[in-house]
């Protein structure tokens, strides 16, 4: 699960307040983290709303006096944020209760959050309860509220592709528990029964590259191209689970995606090559040098790959246009309408 503060009004701040606290005391930046709510989570990427978490987790064993600006800010919410469960009279003369009684200090979040380091890793984030199912990939240390769930591991980008596919969305809609109003409850338990097609690392690469494409395209607002690559992922996932049917119908796609150009390649050893005269020269190719590409360079690569793969003569495009000839695909698509 995500972070439970017990009183979001105190611990969730906007960008302006964050900047003010850091200007007052630069050390404040150590315990202020980007935070996502359930509503910020979209398919493949989140829409950051410039909200920030005062991350005073009990597991950190902080001395609040080391953060005077944050301490002064939180003090304005006393006695409401005490963790005693007692009743008090607010400035309007009405009875209120403090946060529930715990062993935590007044300035700390309600839960221990002993797993806080997991938020700094590559992860999948999803909304725990909702009518629309969507999974988001995150690699930039975003924290989330307790309305969300995170999963961490080396295959999270591949799993993000699988979980956002039409095949798995249908499975979740069919088999997950639901609330009284019909919303789907996507707890960790709801996913433990998934039959995940395990692929060796090399065969996962096209999925990972397509996820990178989709994230970059969504950030740029290129909806048409993003939708196309999402349809490619849908087809790939269908092929994983209905391989014989795809082969019989001549709709195989994965074998045509081995030459996808990556935009987020890991650095190679050294990261430089010898240029003329023996002087080191950075390797500029997207797949070898480890140099970080600009957004414009990434989009140029993606645009080129989109034009290649969506051309009417390309086998991927031909397969996508006639995918309903595979009966299993047609049935699942109809069920999702």
Secondary structure, DSSP 8 states (H G I E B T S, - for coil): --B--S-HHHHEEEHHHHHHHHHH-GGGGGGEEEEE-GGGB-SBSB---SEEEE---GGG---GGG-HHHHHHHHTTTTTT-SS--EEE-TTS-EEE-S---SS-TTS-SS--TTGGGGGS-EEEEESEESS--EEEE-S--EEBTTEEEEESTTHHHHHHHHHSHHHHHHHHHHS-B-TTS-EE--HHHHTT-------HHHHHHHHHHHHHHHHHHHHT-HHHHHHHHHHHHHHHHHHHSHHHHHHHT---GGG-TT---SS----SSSEEE-GGG-EEE--STTTS-----HHHHHHHHHHHHHHHTSTTSHHHHHHHTGGGSHHHHHHHHHH-
